[in-house]
Amino acid sequence: MASPARRNPRELEAPAPALRLTDDLLADILIRLPALADLGRPSAVCPTFRRVIASHSFLRRFRALHPSPLLGTLSGQCGPDFLPA
């Protein structure tokens, strides 16, 4: 039976290259969350996430991609009647 291949100890100790998470990359990831209410949990994770989420440019992009749902309309024919959508 063949013995398992031996690895060089230096290969095992070499650290993996670090991923540089820039604000732009983080914003592109967070913009894919489905609703505005889903931004609360990542905002509580760390100050960097909160800074990106609270920026005006991010919130403007998020609202453009995820408009508020239409809940209904008001009809004023015989008093204020709410017509759900």
PyRosetta script that sets phi, psi and omega in degrees:
from pyrosetta import init, pose_from_sequence

init()
pose = pose_from_sequence("MASPARRNPRELEAPAPALRLTDDLLADILIRLPALADLGRPSAVCPTFRRVIASHSFLRRFRALHPSPLLGTLSGQCGPDFLPA")
pose.set_psi(1, 137.0)
pose.set_omega(1, -176.6)
pose.set_phi(2, -78.0)
pose.set_psi(2, 142.1)
pose.set_omega(2, 177.9)
pose.set_phi(3, -79.8)
pose.set_psi(3, 150.3)
pose.set_omega(3, 179.6)
pose.set_phi(4, -64.4)
pose.set_psi(4, 147.9)
pose.set_omega(4, -178.8)
pose.set_phi(5, -64.2)
pose.set_psi(5, 136.2)
pose.set_omega(5, 179.3)
pose.set_phi(6, -91.8)
pose.set_psi(6, 140.4)
pose.set_omega(6, 179.1)
pose.set_phi(7, -103.7)
pose.set_psi(7, 154.0)
pose.set_omega(7, 176.5)
pose.set_phi(8, -69.5)
pose.set_psi(8, 130.9)
pose.set_omega(8, 179.7)
pose.set_phi(9, -58.4)
pose.set_psi(9, -29.0)
pose.set_omega(9, 178.4)
pose.set_phi(10, -67.3)
pose.set_psi(10, -32.0)
pose.set_omega(10, 177.8)
pose.set_phi(11, -66.9)
pose.set_psi(11, -35.8)
pose.set_omega(11, -179.6)
pose.set_phi(12, -71.8)
pose.set_psi(12, -29.8)
pose.set_omega(12, -176.5)
pose.set_phi(13, -87.8)
pose.set_psi(13, -14.0)
pose.set_omega(13, -176.9)
pose.set_phi(14, -67.4)
pose.set_psi(14, 124.4)
pose.set_omega(14, 179.9)
pose.set_phi(15, -73.4)
pose.set_psi(15, 150.1)
pose.set_omega(15, 175.9)
pose.set_phi(16, -69.8)
pose.set_psi(16, 147.0)
pose.set_omega(16, 178.5)
pose.set_phi(17, -62.8)
pose.set_psi(17, 138.6)
pose.set_omega(17, -177.6)
pose.set_phi(18, -75.2)
pose.set_psi(18, 139.2)
pose.set_omega(18, 176.1)
pose.set_phi(19, -86.1)
pose.set_psi(19, 125.3)
pose.set_omega(19, -179.1)
pose.set_phi(20, -90.6)
pose.set_psi(20, 107.5)
pose.set_omega(20, -178.1)
pose.set_phi(21, -93.5)
pose.set_psi(21, 96.9)
pose.set_omega(21, -179.6)
pose.set_phi(22, -80.7)
pose.set_psi(22, 166.7)
pose.set_omega(22, 179.1)
pose.set_phi(23, -62.3)
pose.set_psi(23, -37.0)
pose.set_omega(23, 179.8)
pose.set_phi(24, -66.6)
pose.set_psi(24, -41.8)
pose.set_omega(24, 178.5)
pose.set_phi(25, -66.4)
pose.set_psi(25, -41.5)
pose.set_omega(25, 178.1)
pose.set_phi(26, -62.7)
pose.set_psi(26, -41.8)
pose.set_omega(26, 178.4)
pose.set_phi(27, -63.8)
pose.set_psi(27, -39.5)
pose.set_omega(27, 178.2)
pose.set_phi(28, -65.0)
pose.set_psi(28, -31.6)
pose.set_omega(28, 177.4)
pose.set_phi(29, -73.6)
pose.set_psi(29, -47.2)
pose.set_omega(29, -176.2)
pose.set_phi(30, -70.2)
pose.set_psi(30, -25.3)
pose.set_omega(30, -178.1)
pose.set_phi(31, -66.8)
pose.set_psi(31, -18.2)
pose.set_omega(31, -178.4)
pose.set_phi(32, -85.0)
pose.set_psi(32, -3.0)
pose.set_omega(32, 175.3)
pose.set_phi(33, -65.9)
pose.set_psi(33, 143.8)
pose.set_omega(33, -170.1)
pose.set_phi(34, -71.9)
pose.set_psi(34, -30.0)
pose.set_omega(34, -174.6)
pose.set_phi(35, -141.6)
pose.set_psi(35, 159.1)
pose.set_omega(35, 179.8)
pose.set_phi(36, -62.1)
pose.set_psi(36, -33.8)
pose.set_omega(36, 179.2)
pose.set_phi(37, -65.6)
pose.set_psi(37, -23.5)
pose.set_omega(37, -180.0)
pose.set_phi(38, -76.1)
pose.set_psi(38, -6.3)
pose.set_omega(38, 179.1)
pose.set_phi(39, -83.3)
pose.set_psi(39, -9.4)
pose.set_omega(39, -179.0)
pose.set_phi(40, -65.4)
pose.set_psi(40, -43.6)
pose.set_omega(40, -177.7)
pose.set_phi(41, -67.7)
pose.set_psi(41, -48.7)
pose.set_omega(41, 177.0)
pose.set_phi(42, -64.4)
pose.set_psi(42, -29.4)
pose.set_omega(42, 178.3)
pose.set_phi(43, -65.2)
pose.set_psi(43, -28.7)
pose.set_omega(43, 179.7)
pose.set_phi(44, -85.1)
pose.set_psi(44, -7.8)
pose.set_omega(44, -176.5)
pose.set_phi(45, -69.2)
pose.set_psi(45, -52.3)
pose.set_omega(45, -178.0)
pose.set_phi(46, -157.7)
pose.set_psi(46, 162.6)
pose.set_omega(46, -178.8)
pose.set_phi(47, -62.8)
pose.set_psi(47, -30.3)
pose.set_omega(47, 179.2)
pose.set_phi(48, -66.2)
pose.set_psi(48, -44.8)
pose.set_omega(48, 178.2)
pose.set_phi(49, -62.2)
pose.set_psi(49, -42.7)
pose.set_omega(49, -179.4)
pose.set_phi(50, -63.2)
pose.set_psi(50, -40.8)
pose.set_omega(50, 179.8)
pose.set_phi(51, -63.0)
pose.set_psi(51, -42.9)
pose.set_omega(51, -179.8)
pose.set_phi(52, -66.3)
pose.set_psi(52, -44.5)
pose.set_omega(52, -177.9)
pose.set_phi(53, -67.5)
pose.set_psi(53, -35.8)
pose.set_omega(53, -176.7)
pose.set_phi(54, -81.0)
pose.set_psi(54, -8.1)
pose.set_omega(54, -178.7)
pose.set_phi(55, -68.2)
pose.set_psi(55, 144.8)
pose.set_omega(55, -177.8)
pose.set_phi(56, -64.1)
pose.set_psi(56, -37.2)
pose.set_omega(56, -178.6)
pose.set_phi(57, -66.5)
pose.set_psi(57, -39.7)
pose.set_omega(57, 178.8)
pose.set_phi(58, -66.2)
pose.set_psi(58, -46.8)
pose.set_omega(58, -179.1)
pose.set_phi(59, -63.9)
pose.set_psi(59, -35.1)
pose.set_omega(59, 177.6)
pose.set_phi(60, -65.3)
pose.set_psi(60, -44.6)
pose.set_omega(60, 177.4)
pose.set_phi(61, -64.6)
pose.set_psi(61, -40.3)
pose.set_omega(61, -178.4)
pose.set_phi(62, -64.8)
pose.set_psi(62, -44.1)
pose.set_omega(62, -179.6)
pose.set_phi(63, -68.6)
pose.set_psi(63, -29.6)
pose.set_omega(63, 177.2)
pose.set_phi(64, -69.8)
pose.set_psi(64, -36.2)
pose.set_omega(64, -180.0)
pose.set_phi(65, -83.2)
pose.set_psi(65, -28.6)
pose.set_omega(65, -177.4)
pose.set_phi(66, -125.6)
pose.set_psi(66, 78.8)
pose.set_omega(66, -179.2)
pose.set_phi(67, -67.0)
pose.set_psi(67, 155.4)
pose.set_omega(67, 178.5)
pose.set_phi(68, -65.4)
pose.set_psi(68, 140.5)
pose.set_omega(68, 179.8)
pose.set_phi(69, -71.9)
pose.set_psi(69, 147.3)
pose.set_omega(69, 176.4)
pose.set_phi(70, -79.8)
pose.set_psi(70, 116.5)
pose.set_omega(70, -177.1)
pose.set_phi(71, -86.5)
pose.set_psi(71, -25.9)
pose.set_omega(71, -179.5)
pose.set_phi(72, 162.2)
pose.set_psi(72, -174.3)
pose.set_omega(72, 178.9)
pose.set_phi(73, -131.1)
pose.set_psi(73, 159.2)
pose.set_omega(73, 175.6)
pose.set_phi(74, -100.4)
pose.set_psi(74, 132.2)
pose.set_omega(74, 178.1)
pose.set_phi(75, -114.0)
pose.set_psi(75, 125.6)
pose.set_omega(75, -176.8)
pose.set_phi(76, -103.4)
pose.set_psi(76, 29.1)
pose.set_omega(76, -176.2)
pose.set_phi(77, -71.7)
pose.set_psi(77, -55.4)
pose.set_omega(77, 178.9)
pose.set_phi(78, -123.3)
pose.set_psi(78, 62.0)
pose.set_omega(78, -175.0)
pose.set_phi(79, 91.7)
pose.set_psi(79, 172.1)
pose.set_omega(79, -178.1)
pose.set_phi(80, -75.2)
pose.set_psi(80, 107.0)
pose.set_omega(80, 176.4)
pose.set_phi(81, -109.2)
pose.set_psi(81, 135.4)
pose.set_omega(81, 178.1)
pose.set_phi(82, -96.9)
pose.set_psi(82, 124.6)
pose.set_omega(82, 178.5)
pose.set_phi(83, -109.0)
pose.set_psi(83, 104.5)
pose.set_omega(83, -178.5)
pose.set_phi(84, -66.5)
pose.set_psi(84, 148.8)
pose.set_omega(84, 179.6)
pose.set_phi(85, -81.5)
pose.dump_pdb("model.pdb")
